[in-house]
Amino acid sequence: MALLNVSPFYSKTIITQNPSLSLKSQRIHYCICSLPHNQNHSSTTTGLQRVEARDQILLSFGSATAIAFLSASLIFADPSLAFKGGGPYGSEVTRGQDLTGKDFSGKTLIKQDFKTSILRQASFKGAKLLGASFFDADLTGADLSDADLRGADFSLANVTKVNLSNANLEGATTTGNTSFRGSVITGADFTDVPLREDQREYLCKFADGVNPTTGNATKETLLCN
């Protein structure tokens, strides 16, 4: 039986722009084939047809892969889409947004991301905000009364004139220039909250009440003298 001697295949990809497609790829394969002197033309034609068929399969596979890759790239091109669709951030986009006056009362917003958002006069009354991030957010005049804020991050946040009555802030983070000036803290629990000394002294002047959930006195949780 005569054998077809085929050298290793070489290939390259050509990318062309087409108005009807965002990207079209063509993979062209080359081969250097040699035949014994007694090989007839019919065998040669059959061999080339097999090579052509193989090229068609590879081209189809390559095109499908390219389209899938482009689709994934388009999804993540829009930063806002990264915060949609559930997960630890919930189904809404709340990071870096102007949410002035928005009502989140009673909602479960565990680990919700409110970083750098404007939350002036927003209501979080009775909301579950365990591990939520208010990093560098503006909460001026917001209502956080009765909210579960355990482990929440208030680093660099503006928490002035906020209603924190009966809120549970156990283990919350307040590093940086976090300010509680003018806030109502009756019944709030500040257990294990790392306050700056100036903020601690300020809050101790107004601290009173007992948190209804933990049973801890506000002054005791602030380590007031």
HELIX and SHEET records of a PDB file:
HELIX    1   1 HIS A   41  ALA A   77  1                                  37    
HELIX    2   2 PRO A   79  PHE A   83  5                                   5    
HELIX    3   3 GLY A   87  TYR A   89  5                                   3    
HELIX    4   4 GLU A  197  CYS A  204  1                                   8    
HELIX    5   5 THR A  218  THR A  221  1                                   4    
SHEET    1   A 2 ASN A   5  VAL A   6  0                                        
SHEET    2   A 2 CYS A  33  SER A  34 -1                                        
SHEET    1   B 2 TYR A  10  ASN A  18  0                                        
SHEET    2   B 2 LEU A  21  TYR A  30 -1                                        
END                                                                             
